[in-house]
Amino acid sequence: MSREQGSSLIETLVIGFAVVLVVGQALVTLGRLDSAATRADEAAQTAAAWAARHGDTDDALRLARDAAPGAEVQAVRNGDELAVIVTISVPLVGPSGSPLTRTVHGRAVVRVSPYRSRS
């Protein structure tokens, strides 16, 4: 009877270890996605605010690239509105190191006043 109990203990440990690995990978993935989404949002908001206040879209895009290294940054002007979109590809944790990625976007839209200060 003790032989069956020992076998049962080993099976429980192996299954528990497998569950911890899967849950751990899921938590790391969620953390990476959340961090990248926050970086993208903050970079887009900072760049949009800079462009609205100073009128220099190129400096604003440079500022967004510095805030989110490796991100794709673009600005779209539509009338009196300026939208800054920051796109980040996030490497995910997958089985056997497979190259899985997920893309997150940050977007900020601001109104640009034609009467802002030029100084």
N, C-alpha and C positions, 0 to 999 in steps of 0.2 A: 504494500500500500504506500509506503514512503517513496517508492520509485515513481509512482504516478503523481504524487504531490510535488516532487522535484521537477518533473516534466511540466506540470501545470505552471509552476513558478517561472520557469524559463520561457514558456510561451507567453505568459503575461508580460514579462520584461521585454521581450522582443517586440511584441505588439505595442507596448507603451513607448518604446524607443522610436518606432516608426511613426506613431502619432505625434510625438514631440517634434520629430524632423519636419513633418508636413505642416504642422501648426507654426513652427519656427519660420519656415520658408514663407508662409502666408503673411506672418507679421512683418518680416523684413520687406516683403513686396509692398504691403500697405504703407509702411513707413517711407519707403522710397517714393512712392506715388504721391503721398501727402506732402512730403518735403519739396518735390519738384513742382507740384501744383502751387504751393505757397510761394516758392521762388518766382515762378512764372507770373503769378498775379501781382506780386510786389514789384517786379521789374517793369511790368506793363503800366502799373499805376504811377510809379516814379517817373518813367519816361513820358507818359502822357501829361502829367502835371508840369514837368520841365518844359515840354514843347508848348503847352498852353501859356505858361508864364513868360518864357523867353523867346518863343517864336522860332527856335532853331531845331528843326526836326532831326538833322544829322547828329547834333550833340545829344539829343534825347535818345536816339537809337544806339549811339555809342554807350551811353549811360546804362541802357537796358542790357546790352551785351556784357558790360562789366558786372552787372548785378546777377546775371544768369549766364555764366560761361558755357559755351557750347550750344547755346540756344539759337534758334532762328528767330529773328526779330523783323517785323515790318510795320510800317505806319500807313494808314489809309486816310486820306482827307476827303470829306464829303461835305461840301458847303462850309458851314461854320463849326463842324465837328471833326475831331481827330481821333481815330481809333488806333491804338497800339496793340499788336498781337504778338505774344511771345510763345513759341512752341519749343518744347523740350522732349527729346526721346529718352525714356527711362529704361535702363537695362533691368530686367526682372530676374529673380532667382528661379531657376528651373531645374528639372532633373538632369543630372549629368552635365551641368554647365551649358545647357543649350542656349543659344543666343536669342532669347525672347525680349522684345521691347514693346513698350506702350507709350503712346504720345499723349502729353498733357498740354493744355493751352491756357494761357492767361490773357485776358482781354480787358482793356480799359478804354472808355470813351469819354472825352472831355469836350466842352465847348470852347472854342477859341474866339476870343473877343477881338474884333478889328480895332478896338480902342485901347488895347493893352499898351503898357509902356515899352518903348523900344530900347531903353537904356540897360 
